[in-house]
């Protein structure tokens, strides 16, 4: 965040974080990065992922997935990350989750099950939608939490 506020591009900021983690390597220190920037005038959402869990976009009667196959930062000196741009529209929801949320859904069909959970949420306010999703994930995992489970929901509305 500080690199971005200082004026560095998103790509440069991620590369600098990677270099820092490589130089301070202690007991395999690494981290996933899931960066999302939304232009509130155009509705274009730019997502940069490095070892991060799937991001979901809920639109009307469908849920789109944005996945990543890149490794986390801090593992390799030359890192790869994936960038995606998506146009968001009035009424869309952007849902970002940590890997602990998906892991709580079991080994198979994690993303497909998450899509179903997101579509079943009848909530329209982001705070309530994230709580509803978390409650369903916890119920599915018999309320056993193995890892952190963070869910961020952003609603997009035309002003």
N, C-alpha and C positions, 0 to 999 in steps of 0.2 A: 504494500500500500504506500509506503514511504517512497519507494522508487517511482511509482506512478505519479505521486504528488509532486515529486521533484522534476517531473517532465520526461522521464524515460518512457520509451514505448513499452507496450505489454510484453513483447517478445524479449526485449533487452532486459527488462526487470526479471523475467523468469530465468533467463540465462545467468544473470547475476546471482540470483538466489541459488541456482544449481552450483555455480562456482564456489560460493560461500560454504555450502554444505560439503562439497568435495574437499575443500581446504581444511574444514573443521571435522573431518570424518572421525567419529568416535563410535565404536561399536555399531557400525552400519547406519549412521544417521541419515535418514531420508524422509521425504514428505511428498504427498500428492498435492497437486495444485489444480484447482477448479476455479477459473477466473471468468466472470461474466460481466460484460459492459453493455448496457442498453442505452441507445440514443433515444431520448424521450421525444424528440421531434420527428424522427423518421420511423421509429419503431424497430430499427435494425438491432439485433442482439448479436454480439460477437462473443463467442465462447472459446476459451483456450484451456485445454486439458492436458495434464501430465500425470498419468497414473491415477486419475480420479474416477469416481463412480459415475454411472450413467446419469445424465440430466434428462428431465422429461418436460415436454410442452403439452399442456392440455388445451385443446381447441374444440369447442362445440362437442362433437360426439366421438372424438378420437384423441389419442395420446401418441405423440411422436417421441422417439428416443434419440438421444445424442450420446453415443458411446465413444470410448477411447481405448486404444490398445497400447498406448505409449507407456513407458515405465515412469516411475516416480522420479522427482528431482533428487540429486545427491547420490545417485547410484553410478552414473557414468559421466566422465568428463564432457563428452559430446552427447548432448541430450536431444531427444526428439519430443515434440509436443504437437498436439493436433488442434487446428483452428477451424471453427465452423461459424458461419454467419447465417442467421435466420431472421426472417421478418416476423415480427409479432403484431397481432391485430387486437382491436378492441375486444375484451372479454377473454383473452388468452391468459393462461397461468404458466409461469416458469417454476418448475420444481427441481431443486437441487438437493441431493442427499449424500450422506457419507456412506462409505462401504459397509459400515456396521448396520445400517438400515437394510440394505440388500442382503447381507449375510444372514440376518435374522429370518429371512424368508426361505432358508434352506439352500441346498446345493443346486437344484434344478429349477429352471424357469423363473429365476429371480426377477428379471426385468419384466417378463410377461405378467407375473403375479402383481408386481408393483403397478403396472399399467391398469390392471383390473381394479386394484385398490384406489388408485387415483380417480378412475371413472366412476366408481361407486360413491365417492365422497360427494355428498349433497351440499357441502358448504360452499359459500361464495366469497367469504372474507378470507384472505390469506392466512391469518392467525388461526382461525377455526379450521381451515382446510389442513394446515400442517398438524394440528392437534388430532384431527380425525384420522389422518394417515398414520401418525405415530401410534395412536390407540389400536388401529387395525393390525399394524405390524407387530406390536407388543402382544396382542391377542393371538396372532398366528404363531408366535414364538413361545407361547405359554408364559409370557412375562419374564423370560430369561434374557438378560442383557449381557452379551458377550463383549461388546465393543461400543464406542460412543455412537449414538444414534441422533444425528442432527438432520433436520429437515428445514429447508428454507423455501418458502413459497412467495412469489411475487406476482401480483395481479396487474394486468395491463388494462387501463380504461382510458377511453378518449375523453378529453376534458372539454 
